[in-house]
Structure formats: structure tokens, C-alpha cells
């Protein structure tokens, strides 16, 4: 996220991700604004992790919020996607007011276990 003239830019951030076939998604993440201030997720209604628009984890079901400032999220989700295929993933957060925003999105490729 970035801050410009006091306004938070909620545009999605593209983060590439690679995983081996059969491995769980394991994504620890700390959410802050451009000034480094924590984005408090303690009152979020939901946090969802999608791969190709299919939800594979949600708050309380594979996603946890922790940390002193309630801005650390951990996603652990099983998945069995095809090797060599490119996928799109995203993390969507519904805030206390019911506003839904995509905070992170990116491309993912499943690699062969070597």
C-alpha cells in the first residue's frame, strides 16, 4: 500500500509466488501503509485467499490474524494444481463496514519437485 497526500492507495500489489505441486500454500504477510504504520485487521469481517477466483482459504479457515498490531496474516491452505500452469491469486479483505478490497494479487506458477 502507498500513501499519497494523506490518501491510502488500496490498489492491488502484484507479488509473484511459486510453489511445488502438492505443497500447501504458506504465505505469512504483514500489512502496513507506505509510512510503515500497521493496518489493523482485528475488526475485519473476512479475509479471503483466491486462486483463479476459487476461494481456497478464509478468515478462521486457513487464515489467521496475529501480531501486536493485528496486521500479521498467515495463510495455510491445501491445493493440488497442475504443474507448469500459471494461476492468478489474490487476497481480499472485507473491513468492519463491509467494504471489500483486493489488497494483494499476483501470478503463481506450480513447479516440479526436484
BAMARMAR-61668 format. One record per residue: chain; residue in three letters; x, y, z of N, C-alpha, C, CB in turn. Coordinates in steps of 0.2 Angstrom, whole numbers, plus 5000, padded with zeros to 4 digits. Glycine has a CB too. Example, Ala and Ser with C-alpha at 12.3 -4.5 7.8 and 13.67 -1.06 7.14 Angstrom:
<recs>
+-------+------+------+------+------+------+------+------+------+------+------+------+------+------+
: chain : resn :   nx :   ny :   nz :  cax :  cay :  caz :   cx :   cy :   cz :  cbx :  cby :  cbz :
+-------+------+------+------+------+------+------+------+------+------+------+------+------+------+
:     A :  ALA : 5066 : 4972 : 5039 : 5062 : 4978 : 5039 : 5066 : 4984 : 5039 : 5057 : 4978 : 5045 :
:     A :  SER : 5064 : 4989 : 5035 : 5068 : 4995 : 5036 : 5064 : 5000 : 5039 : 5070 : 4997 : 5029 :
+-------+------+------+------+------+------+------+------+------+------+------+------+------+------+
</recs>
This chain:
<recs>
+-------+------+------+------+------+------+------+------+------+------+------+------+------+------+
: chain : resn :   nx :   ny :   nz :  cax :  cay :  caz :   cx :   cy :   cz :  cbx :  cby :  cbz :
+-------+------+------+------+------+------+------+------+------+------+------+------+------+------+
:     A :  UNK : 5004 : 4994 : 5000 : 5000 : 5000 : 5000 : 5004 : 5006 : 5000 : 4995 : 5000 : 5006 :
:     A :  UNK : 5002 : 5011 : 4997 : 5006 : 5018 : 4997 : 5001 : 5023 : 4999 : 5009 : 5019 : 4990 :
:     A :  UNK : 5004 : 5029 : 5002 : 5001 : 5034 : 5004 : 5003 : 5040 : 5000 : 5002 : 5036 : 5012 :
:     A :  UNK : 4998 : 5044 : 4997 : 4999 : 5050 : 4993 : 4994 : 5055 : 4995 : 4998 : 5048 : 4986 :
:     A :  UNK : 4997 : 5061 : 4998 : 4993 : 5066 : 5001 : 4988 : 5064 : 5006 : 4990 : 5070 : 4995 :
:     A :  UNK : 4990 : 5060 : 5010 : 4986 : 5058 : 5015 : 4981 : 5053 : 5013 : 4982 : 5064 : 5018 :
:     A :  UNK : 4981 : 5050 : 5007 : 4976 : 5045 : 5005 : 4979 : 5039 : 5004 : 4973 : 5048 : 4998 :
:     A :  UNK : 4976 : 5034 : 5007 : 4979 : 5027 : 5006 : 4977 : 5024 : 4999 : 4977 : 5022 : 5012 :
:     A :  UNK : 4982 : 5022 : 4996 : 4981 : 5018 : 4989 : 4980 : 5011 : 4990 : 4987 : 5019 : 4984 :
:     A :  UNK : 4973 : 5009 : 4989 : 4971 : 5002 : 4991 : 4972 : 4998 : 4984 : 4964 : 5002 : 4993 :
:     A :  UNK : 4975 : 5000 : 4979 : 4976 : 4996 : 4973 : 4980 : 4990 : 4975 : 4980 : 5000 : 4968 :
:     A :  UNK : 4978 : 4985 : 4971 : 4982 : 4978 : 4972 : 4989 : 4978 : 4971 : 4978 : 4973 : 4968 :
:     A :  UNK : 4993 : 4975 : 4975 : 5000 : 4974 : 4974 : 5002 : 4967 : 4971 : 5004 : 4975 : 4980 :
:     A :  UNK : 5006 : 4967 : 4965 : 5007 : 4961 : 4962 : 5014 : 4958 : 4965 : 5009 : 4963 : 4954 :
:     A :  UNK : 5013 : 4952 : 4968 : 5018 : 4948 : 4971 : 5019 : 4942 : 4968 : 5017 : 4948 : 4979 :
:     A :  UNK : 5024 : 4940 : 4964 : 5025 : 4933 : 4961 : 5025 : 4928 : 4967 : 5030 : 4933 : 4957 :
:     A :  UNK : 5023 : 4922 : 4966 : 5023 : 4917 : 4971 : 5024 : 4910 : 4967 : 5017 : 4916 : 4975 :
:     A :  UNK : 5029 : 4906 : 4969 : 5030 : 4899 : 4966 : 5029 : 4894 : 4972 : 5037 : 4899 : 4963 :
:     A :  UNK : 5026 : 4888 : 4970 : 5026 : 4883 : 4975 : 5026 : 4876 : 4971 : 5019 : 4883 : 4979 :
:     A :  UNK : 5029 : 4871 : 4975 : 5029 : 4865 : 4972 : 5022 : 4861 : 4972 : 5034 : 4860 : 4976 :
:     A :  UNK : 5021 : 4857 : 4967 : 5015 : 4854 : 4967 : 5014 : 4849 : 4973 : 5014 : 4849 : 4961 :
:     A :  UNK : 5008 : 4850 : 4976 : 5006 : 4846 : 4982 : 5008 : 4849 : 4989 : 5010 : 4839 : 4982 :
:     A :  UNK : 5012 : 4854 : 4989 : 5014 : 4858 : 4995 : 5008 : 4863 : 4996 : 5020 : 4863 : 4994 :
:     A :  UNK : 5007 : 4864 : 5003 : 5002 : 4869 : 5005 : 5004 : 4876 : 5003 : 5000 : 4868 : 5012 :
:     A :  UNK : 4999 : 4880 : 5002 : 5001 : 4887 : 5001 : 5003 : 4889 : 5008 : 4995 : 4892 : 4998 :
:     A :  UNK : 5008 : 4893 : 5009 : 5010 : 4895 : 5016 : 5013 : 4902 : 5015 : 5016 : 4891 : 5019 :
:     A :  UNK : 5009 : 4907 : 5016 : 5010 : 4914 : 5015 : 5009 : 4918 : 5021 : 5006 : 4917 : 5009 :
:     A :  UNK : 5015 : 4920 : 5025 : 5015 : 4925 : 5030 : 5015 : 4932 : 5027 : 5020 : 4923 : 5036 :
:     A :  UNK : 5012 : 4936 : 5030 : 5012 : 4943 : 5027 : 5010 : 4948 : 5033 : 5007 : 4944 : 5021 :
:     A :  UNK : 5014 : 4954 : 5032 : 5012 : 4959 : 5037 : 5010 : 4965 : 5033 : 5019 : 4961 : 5041 :
:     A :  UNK : 5004 : 4968 : 5034 : 5001 : 4973 : 5030 : 5002 : 4980 : 5034 : 4994 : 4972 : 5030 :
:     A :  UNK : 5006 : 4985 : 5030 : 5007 : 4991 : 5033 : 5006 : 4996 : 5027 : 5014 : 4992 : 5035 :
:     A :  UNK : 5005 : 5003 : 5029 : 5004 : 5008 : 5024 : 5011 : 5010 : 5022 : 5000 : 5014 : 5026 :
:     A :  UNK : 5011 : 5015 : 5017 : 5018 : 5017 : 5014 : 5022 : 5020 : 5020 : 5017 : 5022 : 5009 :
:     A :  UNK : 5019 : 5023 : 5025 : 5023 : 5026 : 5031 : 5026 : 5020 : 5036 : 5019 : 5031 : 5034 :
:     A :  UNK : 5024 : 5014 : 5034 : 5026 : 5009 : 5039 : 5021 : 5008 : 5045 : 5032 : 5010 : 5042 :
:     A :  UNK : 5015 : 5011 : 5045 : 5010 : 5010 : 5050 : 5006 : 5004 : 5049 : 5006 : 5017 : 5051 :
:     A :  UNK : 5005 : 5000 : 5054 : 5001 : 4994 : 5054 : 4994 : 4995 : 5051 : 5001 : 4991 : 5061 :
:     A :  UNK : 4991 : 4991 : 5047 : 4984 : 4991 : 5045 : 4981 : 4986 : 5050 : 4983 : 4989 : 5037 :
:     A :  UNK : 4977 : 4988 : 5054 : 4974 : 4984 : 5059 : 4968 : 4980 : 5056 : 4971 : 4988 : 5065 :
:     A :  UNK : 4969 : 4973 : 5056 : 4964 : 4969 : 5053 : 4960 : 4965 : 5059 : 4968 : 4964 : 5049 :
:     A :  UNK : 4960 : 4967 : 5065 : 4957 : 4964 : 5070 : 4949 : 4964 : 5070 : 4959 : 4967 : 5077 :
:     A :  UNK : 4947 : 4970 : 5066 : 4939 : 4970 : 5065 : 4937 : 4968 : 5058 : 4937 : 4977 : 5067 :
:     A :  UNK : 4941 : 4965 : 5054 : 4939 : 4963 : 5048 : 4934 : 4958 : 5048 : 4945 : 4960 : 5044 :
:     A :  UNK : 4929 : 4959 : 5044 : 4923 : 4954 : 5043 : 4926 : 4947 : 5040 : 4917 : 4957 : 5040 :
:     A :  UNK : 4930 : 4948 : 5035 : 4933 : 4942 : 5032 : 4939 : 4944 : 5028 : 4928 : 4939 : 5027 :
:     A :  UNK : 4944 : 4939 : 5028 : 4950 : 4939 : 5023 : 4949 : 4933 : 5019 : 4956 : 4940 : 5028 :
:     A :  UNK : 4950 : 4933 : 5013 : 4949 : 4928 : 5008 : 4955 : 4927 : 5004 : 4943 : 4928 : 5004 :
:     A :  UNK : 4957 : 4921 : 5002 : 4963 : 4919 : 4998 : 4960 : 4915 : 4992 : 4969 : 4915 : 5001 :
:     A :  UNK : 4961 : 4918 : 4986 : 4958 : 4915 : 4980 : 4963 : 4913 : 4975 : 4953 : 4920 : 4976 :
:     A :  UNK : 4962 : 4908 : 4972 : 4967 : 4906 : 4966 : 4962 : 4905 : 4960 : 4971 : 4899 : 4968 :
:     A :  UNK : 4963 : 4909 : 4955 : 4959 : 4909 : 4949 : 4951 : 4909 : 4951 : 4960 : 4902 : 4945 :
:     A :  UNK : 4950 : 4914 : 4955 : 4943 : 4916 : 4958 : 4940 : 4910 : 4961 : 4939 : 4918 : 4952 :
:     A :  UNK : 4944 : 4905 : 4964 : 4941 : 4900 : 4968 : 4944 : 4901 : 4975 : 4942 : 4893 : 4966 :
:     A :  UNK : 4939 : 4902 : 4980 : 4942 : 4903 : 4987 : 4945 : 4897 : 4990 : 4936 : 4905 : 4992 :
:     A :  UNK : 4951 : 4897 : 4992 : 4955 : 4891 : 4995 : 4956 : 4892 : 5002 : 4961 : 4890 : 4991 :
:     A :  UNK : 4955 : 4898 : 5005 : 4956 : 4899 : 5012 : 4952 : 4906 : 5014 : 4963 : 4900 : 5014 :
:     A :  UNK : 4950 : 4906 : 5020 : 4946 : 4912 : 5023 : 4948 : 4913 : 5030 : 4939 : 4912 : 5022 :
:     A :  UNK : 4946 : 4919 : 5033 : 4947 : 4920 : 5040 : 4944 : 4915 : 5044 : 4944 : 4927 : 5042 :
:     A :  UNK : 4948 : 4912 : 5048 : 4946 : 4906 : 5053 : 4946 : 4899 : 5050 : 4939 : 4908 : 5055 :
:     A :  UNK : 4947 : 4899 : 5043 : 4948 : 4893 : 5039 : 4954 : 4893 : 5035 : 4941 : 4892 : 5035 :
:     A :  UNK : 4960 : 4893 : 5038 : 4966 : 4893 : 5035 : 4969 : 4900 : 5035 : 4965 : 4891 : 5027 :
:     A :  UNK : 4966 : 4905 : 5037 : 4969 : 4912 : 5038 : 4968 : 4914 : 5045 : 4966 : 4917 : 5033 :
:     A :  UNK : 4974 : 4916 : 5048 : 4974 : 4919 : 5055 : 4977 : 4926 : 5055 : 4978 : 4914 : 5059 :
:     A :  UNK : 4974 : 4930 : 5059 : 4977 : 4937 : 5061 : 4981 : 4937 : 5067 : 4971 : 4942 : 5060 :
:     A :  UNK : 4987 : 4940 : 5068 : 4990 : 4940 : 5074 : 4995 : 4946 : 5074 : 4995 : 4933 : 5075 :
:     A :  UNK : 4999 : 4946 : 5079 : 5004 : 4951 : 5079 : 5002 : 4957 : 5084 : 5005 : 4955 : 5073 :
:     A :  UNK : 5006 : 4960 : 5087 : 5005 : 4966 : 5092 : 5000 : 4971 : 5089 : 5011 : 4969 : 5094 :
:     A :  UNK : 5001 : 4972 : 5083 : 4996 : 4977 : 5079 : 4991 : 4974 : 5075 : 5001 : 4982 : 5075 :
:     A :  UNK : 4990 : 4968 : 5076 : 4984 : 4964 : 5072 : 4985 : 4965 : 5065 : 4978 : 4967 : 5075 :
:     A :  UNK : 4991 : 4965 : 5062 : 4992 : 4966 : 5055 : 4996 : 4961 : 5052 : 4995 : 4973 : 5054 :
:     A :  UNK : 4997 : 4955 : 5055 : 5001 : 4950 : 5053 : 4995 : 4944 : 5051 : 5006 : 4947 : 5058 :
:     A :  UNK : 4996 : 4942 : 5044 : 4991 : 4937 : 5042 : 4995 : 4931 : 5040 : 4986 : 4939 : 5037 :
:     A :  UNK : 4993 : 4925 : 5041 : 4996 : 4919 : 5039 : 4990 : 4915 : 5035 : 4999 : 4915 : 5045 :
:     A :  UNK : 4992 : 4913 : 5029 : 4988 : 4909 : 5025 : 4991 : 4902 : 5024 : 4986 : 4912 : 5018 :
:     A :  UNK : 4987 : 4897 : 5026 : 4989 : 4890 : 5025 : 4984 : 4886 : 5022 : 4992 : 4886 : 5032 :
:     A :  UNK : 4984 : 4884 : 5016 : 4979 : 4881 : 5013 : 4982 : 4875 : 5008 : 4975 : 4886 : 5008 :
:     A :  UNK : 4978 : 4869 : 5008 : 4980 : 4864 : 5004 : 4978 : 4865 : 4997 : 4977 : 4857 : 5006 :
:     A :  UNK : 4981 : 4863 : 4992 : 4979 : 4864 : 4985 : 4983 : 4859 : 4981 : 4981 : 4871 : 4983 :
:     A :  UNK : 4980 : 4857 : 4975 : 4983 : 4852 : 4971 : 4982 : 4854 : 4963 : 4980 : 4845 : 4972 :
:     A :  UNK : 4986 : 4859 : 4961 : 4985 : 4862 : 4955 : 4990 : 4859 : 4950 : 4986 : 4870 : 4955 :
:     A :  UNK : 4989 : 4859 : 4944 : 4994 : 4856 : 4939 : 5000 : 4860 : 4938 : 4990 : 4856 : 4932 :
:     A :  UNK : 5006 : 4856 : 4937 : 5012 : 4858 : 4936 : 5013 : 4862 : 4930 : 5017 : 4852 : 4936 :
:     A :  UNK : 5017 : 4867 : 4930 : 5018 : 4871 : 4924 : 5013 : 4876 : 4922 : 5019 : 4867 : 4918 :
:     A :  UNK : 5007 : 4876 : 4925 : 5002 : 4880 : 4924 : 5002 : 4887 : 4928 : 4995 : 4877 : 4925 :
:     A :  UNK : 5001 : 4892 : 4924 : 5001 : 4899 : 4928 : 4994 : 4900 : 4931 : 5003 : 4905 : 4923 :
:     A :  UNK : 4993 : 4903 : 4937 : 4987 : 4905 : 4940 : 4988 : 4912 : 4943 : 4986 : 4900 : 4946 :
:     A :  UNK : 4982 : 4915 : 4944 : 4982 : 4921 : 4947 : 4979 : 4920 : 4954 : 4977 : 4926 : 4943 :
:     A :  UNK : 4982 : 4923 : 4959 : 4979 : 4923 : 4966 : 4978 : 4930 : 4968 : 4984 : 4919 : 4971 :
:     A :  UNK : 4974 : 4931 : 4974 : 4973 : 4937 : 4977 : 4970 : 4936 : 4984 : 4967 : 4941 : 4973 :
:     A :  UNK : 4972 : 4941 : 4988 : 4969 : 4942 : 4995 : 4965 : 4947 : 4995 : 4976 : 4942 : 5000 :
:     A :  UNK : 4958 : 4946 : 4997 : 4953 : 4951 : 4998 : 4951 : 4951 : 5005 : 4947 : 4948 : 4993 :
:     A :  UNK : 4950 : 4958 : 5007 : 4949 : 4959 : 5014 : 4942 : 4963 : 5014 : 4954 : 4963 : 5018 :
:     A :  UNK : 4937 : 4961 : 5018 : 4931 : 4964 : 5020 : 4932 : 4968 : 5026 : 4925 : 4959 : 5019 :
:     A :  UNK : 4932 : 4974 : 5027 : 4933 : 4978 : 5033 : 4926 : 4978 : 5037 : 4935 : 4985 : 5031 :
:     A :  UNK : 4927 : 4981 : 5043 : 4921 : 4981 : 5048 : 4915 : 4984 : 5045 : 4923 : 4985 : 5054 :
:     A :  UNK : 4916 : 4989 : 5040 : 4910 : 4992 : 5037 : 4907 : 4988 : 5031 : 4912 : 4999 : 5035 :
:     A :  UNK : 4910 : 4982 : 5029 : 4908 : 4978 : 5024 : 4911 : 4980 : 5017 : 4900 : 4979 : 5023 :
:     A :  UNK : 4916 : 4985 : 5017 : 4919 : 4987 : 5011 : 4924 : 4981 : 5009 : 4923 : 4994 : 5012 :
:     A :  UNK : 4924 : 4979 : 5003 : 4928 : 4974 : 5000 : 4933 : 4977 : 4996 : 4924 : 4968 : 4996 :
:     A :  UNK : 4940 : 4975 : 4997 : 4945 : 4977 : 4993 : 4950 : 4972 : 4992 : 4949 : 4983 : 4997 :
:     A :  UNK : 4953 : 4971 : 4986 : 4958 : 4967 : 4985 : 4965 : 4970 : 4987 : 4959 : 4965 : 4977 :
:     A :  UNK : 4968 : 4967 : 4992 : 4975 : 4971 : 4994 : 4981 : 4968 : 4991 : 4975 : 4970 : 5001 :
:     A :  UNK : 4981 : 4962 : 4989 : 4987 : 4959 : 4986 : 4984 : 4954 : 4980 : 4991 : 4955 : 4991 :
:     A :  UNK : 4988 : 4954 : 4974 : 4986 : 4949 : 4969 : 4993 : 4948 : 4965 : 4981 : 4952 : 4964 :
:     A :  UNK : 4993 : 4943 : 4962 : 4999 : 4941 : 4959 : 4998 : 4935 : 4954 : 5005 : 4940 : 4963 :
:     A :  UNK : 5004 : 4933 : 4951 : 5004 : 4927 : 4947 : 5007 : 4921 : 4951 : 5007 : 4928 : 4940 :
:     A :  UNK : 5005 : 4915 : 4950 : 5008 : 4910 : 4953 : 5009 : 4904 : 4948 : 5004 : 4907 : 4959 :
:     A :  UNK : 5015 : 4901 : 4949 : 5016 : 4895 : 4944 : 5018 : 4889 : 4949 : 5022 : 4897 : 4939 :
:     A :  UNK : 5016 : 4883 : 4947 : 5017 : 4877 : 4951 : 5023 : 4874 : 4947 : 5011 : 4872 : 4951 :
:     A :  UNK : 5028 : 4872 : 4952 : 5034 : 4870 : 4949 : 5035 : 4862 : 4951 : 5040 : 4873 : 4952 :
:     A :  UNK : 5039 : 4859 : 4947 : 5040 : 4852 : 4948 : 5045 : 4851 : 4954 : 5044 : 4848 : 4942 :
:     A :  UNK : 5044 : 4846 : 4959 : 5048 : 4844 : 4964 : 5054 : 4841 : 4962 : 5044 : 4840 : 4970 :
:     A :  UNK : 5060 : 4844 : 4964 : 5066 : 4841 : 4961 : 5070 : 4838 : 4967 : 5070 : 4847 : 4958 :
+-------+------+------+------+------+------+------+------+------+------+------+------+------+------+
</recs>
